[in-house]
Amino acid sequence: MANSKDFVQKMLDDLSPLGDVTARPMFGGHGVFLGGRMFALISKDVIYFKADDENKAEFAAAGMKPYGKMPYYQTPPAAMDDPRRLEYLGGAAVAAAVRGGKKKSKKNKSRKS
């Protein structure tokens, strides 16, 4: 089952206070990006936020599990009806993405040997 266009657009709208949030199809779902960094993914009309040691306890406390072996956790159902909570979780996921490394470049850069 693919993501519905309406759900993807709703997530982009709900997360728009974070900045210019975009989505693009990938892995049978959608990656959600801000400033070139993927901070969420959408699969089967469920959004998962990037988590690391600083924010994953919050997801675990709500009983949420990671998406497979990836560091993305399902958003607690109560947050889906609370725009402020969703924005907070999205912001924490952006911070985790920043802590996790450099943003992806669309161009291949040559490396020095």
C-alpha positions in Angstrom: 0.0 0.0 0.0 1.4 3.3 -1.0 1.1 6.6 0.8 -1.9 8.7 0.0 -1.2 12.1 -1.5 -3.5 13.7 1.1 -1.6 12.2 4.0 1.8 13.3 2.7 0.4 16.8 2.1 -1.1 16.9 5.5 2.2 16.0 7.1 4.0 18.7 5.1 1.4 21.3 6.1 1.5 20.3 9.8 5.3 20.4 9.8 5.6 23.7 7.8 6.3 25.8 10.9 9.7 24.1 11.0 10.6 25.6 7.6 10.6 24.5 4.0 9.7 20.9 4.5 9.6 18.7 1.4 8.9 15.0 0.6 10.1 12.8 -2.1 9.3 9.2 -3.0 11.8 6.6 -1.8 11.8 3.0 -0.7 8.1 2.6 -1.5 7.3 5.5 0.8 8.4 9.1 1.2 11.4 10.7 2.8 10.7 14.0 4.6 13.4 16.6 4.4 14.4 20.0 5.8 17.5 21.8 4.7 18.7 18.7 2.8 18.4 16.4 5.8 16.0 13.6 6.0 14.3 13.7 9.4 11.2 11.6 8.9 9.8 9.0 6.6 6.2 8.1 5.7 5.2 4.5 5.0 1.7 3.3 4.6 0.3 6.6 5.8 2.3 6.5 9.0 5.0 9.0 9.8 8.2 8.0 11.6 10.6 10.6 13.0 14.4 10.2 13.2 15.5 9.4 16.7 18.9 9.1 18.5 20.1 8.8 22.1 18.7 12.3 22.9 15.1 11.7 21.8 14.3 8.0 21.4 13.4 7.5 25.0 10.3 9.7 24.4 9.1 7.4 21.7 9.9 4.3 23.7 8.0 5.7 26.7 4.9 6.0 24.5 5.3 2.4 23.4 6.5 3.3 19.9 8.8 0.9 18.0 11.5 1.8 15.4 10.8 1.3 11.7 12.6 -2.0 11.1 16.3 -1.5 12.0 16.3 2.1 11.0 16.5 4.9 13.6 13.0 6.3 12.9 10.2 5.8 15.4 6.5 5.8 14.8 4.8 9.0 16.0 2.5 8.4 19.0 -1.1 8.4 17.9 -2.0 11.3 20.3 0.5 13.5 18.5 -1.3 13.1 15.2 -4.2 15.2 16.6 -2.0 17.7 18.3 -0.2 20.1 15.9 2.1 21.5 18.6 3.2 18.1 19.7 3.7 17.0 16.1 5.8 20.1 15.4 7.8 19.5 18.6 8.6 15.9 17.6 9.5 17.0 14.1 11.8 19.6 15.5 13.5 17.0 17.7 13.8 14.8 14.7 15.5 17.6 12.7 17.9 18.0 15.6 18.7 14.3 15.6 19.3 14.4 11.8 21.7 17.3 12.3 23.5 15.5 15.1 23.6 12.4 12.9 25.8 13.8 10.2 26.3 15.9 7.2 23.4 16.7 4.8 23.4 14.8 1.5 24.8 16.6 -1.4 23.2 16.3 -4.8 26.6 16.6 -6.5 29.4 14.1 -6.0 32.4 15.9 -4.5 35.8 14.7 -5.2 37.8 13.5 -2.2 41.4 14.3 -1.5 43.6 11.2 -1.2 
